[in-house]
Amino acid sequence: MITPVLITLFERDLNKLTEEISQYPDDSSLWVVKEGIKNSGGNLCLHLTGSLQHFIGAVLGESGYIRNREAEFNLKNISKHKLLNEIENAKVAVKDALEQTSKKELEKNYPLPINGETVTTEYLLLHMLTHLNYHTGQINYHRRLLGFPQTTE
């Protein structure tokens, strides 16, 4: 079944997100936006954790998480520690939901339309994995553009 593979990949990629956020030297650097860049690393992190906790944790896993998408892009100056906690919360929500998902449920239509289309749950999960990677790459680029190269810890 694909769910153990998805659990492994989501965990790997959420660990990469943790690594990227940890590379920012301080809390304020997470919220810097340069000309031509729409979102800060902090807002992209909030967006990722919010979308994962909503689409996977709440919809599939019935976690009770309530998403505030507008806040994901409007909140500022949240500490690195809080962002890292949100990543851990997303990791738990994804794992818990996927552990409960059967092969039959993967083949069923996902309960909400995605970009206006009806898709299977399996499609949604793969979409969320690529979404995570896309925005994690943006965070990596944002950090390096600000002059914060990767450090070894």
C-alpha positions in Angstrom: 0.0 0.0 0.0 1.1 3.5 -0.7 0.4 5.1 2.7 3.6 3.9 4.4 5.5 5.4 1.5 3.6 8.7 1.8 4.2 8.8 5.6 7.9 8.4 4.9 8.0 11.1 2.2 5.9 13.6 4.2 8.1 13.1 7.2 11.3 13.5 5.2 10.1 16.6 3.5 8.7 18.2 6.7 12.1 17.5 8.3 13.6 19.4 5.3 11.2 22.3 6.1 12.4 22.2 9.7 16.0 22.4 8.5 15.2 25.3 6.2 13.4 27.3 8.9 16.2 26.5 11.4 18.8 28.0 9.0 17.4 31.5 9.4 19.6 33.3 11.9 16.9 34.9 14.0 13.1 35.4 14.2 13.0 38.7 12.3 14.8 37.3 9.3 12.0 34.9 8.7 9.6 37.9 7.9 11.8 40.0 5.6 10.3 40.5 2.1 12.5 42.0 -0.6 11.3 43.8 -3.7 9.8 41.3 -6.2 9.1 38.7 -3.5 5.5 38.3 -2.4 5.9 36.1 0.7 8.3 35.7 3.5 9.8 32.4 4.6 7.7 32.6 7.7 4.4 33.1 5.8 5.3 30.2 3.5 5.9 28.0 6.5 2.5 29.0 8.0 0.8 28.3 4.7 2.4 24.8 4.4 1.6 23.8 8.0 -1.9 25.2 7.7 -2.7 23.5 4.4 -1.4 20.1 5.6 -3.2 20.3 8.9 -6.4 21.3 7.1 -6.5 19.0 4.0 -4.9 16.0 5.6 -5.2 16.4 9.3 -8.7 17.8 9.6 -10.5 16.5 6.4 -9.0 13.0 6.4 -8.0 12.5 10.0 -10.8 14.5 11.6 -8.3 16.3 13.9 -10.6 19.3 14.5 -8.0 21.7 13.1 -9.6 25.0 11.9 -7.7 26.7 9.1 -7.3 30.4 8.8 -5.8 30.7 5.3 -5.8 34.5 5.4 -3.7 34.5 8.6 -1.2 32.2 6.9 -0.2 35.1 4.7 -1.0 38.1 7.0 0.5 37.1 10.3 4.1 38.4 11.0 6.8 38.2 13.6 6.0 34.8 14.9 9.0 33.2 16.5 11.1 30.5 14.9 10.2 28.3 17.8 6.5 28.6 17.2 7.0 27.9 13.4 9.0 24.8 14.3 6.2 23.7 16.6 3.7 24.2 13.8 5.8 21.9 11.6 5.8 19.2 14.3 2.0 19.6 14.6 1.6 19.1 10.8 3.9 16.1 10.9 1.8 14.5 13.6 -1.5 15.4 11.8 -0.3 13.9 8.5 1.0 10.7 10.1 -2.1 10.2 12.2 -4.4 10.7 9.2 -2.4 8.5 6.8 -2.2 5.7 9.3 -6.0 5.7 9.4 -6.4 5.8 5.6 -7.3 2.6 3.9 -6.6 1.6 0.3 -10.3 1.9 -0.5 -10.4 5.4 0.9 -7.4 6.4 -1.3 -9.4 5.4 -4.4 -12.5 7.4 -3.3 -13.1 11.0 -4.2 -11.6 13.5 -1.8 -14.4 15.3 0.1 -13.5 18.8 -1.1 -12.8 20.0 -4.6 -9.1 20.9 -5.4 -8.7 23.8 -7.7 -12.4 23.4 -8.6 -12.0 19.7 -9.6 -13.1 16.5 -8.0 -10.0 14.3 -7.4 -9.3 11.1 -5.5 -7.8 11.1 -2.1 -4.6 9.6 -3.5 -4.3 12.5 -6.0 -4.8 15.0 -3.2 -2.1 13.4 -1.1 0.4 13.5 -4.0 -0.7 17.1 -4.7 0.0 18.0 -1.1 3.4 16.4 -1.2 4.4 18.4 -4.3 3.0 21.5 -2.8 5.2 21.0 0.3 8.2 20.6 -1.9 7.5 23.6 -4.1 7.1 26.0 -1.2 10.1 24.5 0.7 12.2 25.3 -2.3 10.9 28.8 -2.2 11.8 29.1 1.4 15.3 27.9 0.6 15.6 30.5 -2.2 14.2 33.2 0.1 16.8 32.5 2.8 19.7 32.4 0.4 18.5 35.6 -1.4 18.6 37.3 1.9 22.2 36.3 2.3 21.7 33.5 4.9 23.6 30.5 3.4 23.2 27.0 4.7 25.1 26.4 7.9 26.2 23.1 9.3 25.1 22.3 12.8 
